[in-house]
Amino acid sequence: MIDNSIRHIQNALSDLDKEMEKIVMNLTLSLKEKDNLMLPILLQKKVLKQTLEDLQYLKDNPPPPDQPCGISKYRND
């Protein structure tokens, strides 16, 4: 299950990278327009990257039965 979720998140990150590339390469947009279009994408990428890190941590360090997963212990933020 975790592997499937990781794969979906990696695909979503790849799609967001492609979307950002299209915006950057669009010569009809001003820098301000590009910034406005890219900000929500960057925020989505930040959340997806953190989720990917969390899932990878859980995959590598599965919690014992009936115990909290301990994700908050490994994060620095």
N, C-alpha and C positions, 0 to 999 in steps of 0.2 A: 504493500500500500504506500509506504513512504517513497519507494523508488518511483512509483507512478506519479506521485505528487511532485517529486523533484524534477522529473522529466517535463511535466506540464509547466512548472515555474521556469525552467531553463528555456523552454519554447516561448513562453510569454516574454522573457527578457530579450530573447533574440528578435521577436516581433517588435518590441519597443525600440530596440537599436535600429532596426530598419526604418521605423517610423521617424525616428530622430534624424537619420541620414537623409531621408526625403526632405525634411524641413530644412536642414542645413544646405542641401543642394538646390533648393528652390530660390532662384535668383530674383523672383518677383516679390519676395517678402523682404521687408526691412528688418534690421537687427532687432528692433523692439518687437515686431510681430513674431519673429522667430523665438525670442525669449519667452513671450507670452504663450506660445504654442508648446514650447519645450518644458516649461516649468511643471505642468501636471504630469508629463511623462517622466521627468526626473524624480518626482515624488513617488510615482508608482514603482519606478525601478528601485528606489531606496527601500520601500516596503517589501518588494519581492526578493531583493537580495538578503534582507534580514530574515525573511521567512525561509529562504533557501538555506541560509546558515543554520537556522534553528532546526530544520528538518535533517540536515546533514549531521548535526550534533546528536539528535535523537537516534538517527540511524547508527551512528558510531558508538553511542552510549545509551542503549535502551534502559529505561527505568525499571527497577525491580517491580514485581506485581504489587499492587495496592500502595504504591509510593508516589509522591509528586515527581514530575519529570526533572525538575532542577534546572530548567532552562535559564531562569533568572540568575543563577549562580555563575554561569560562564560568561554572561554578557558584561561588557565594560560600561554600557550606557546607563 
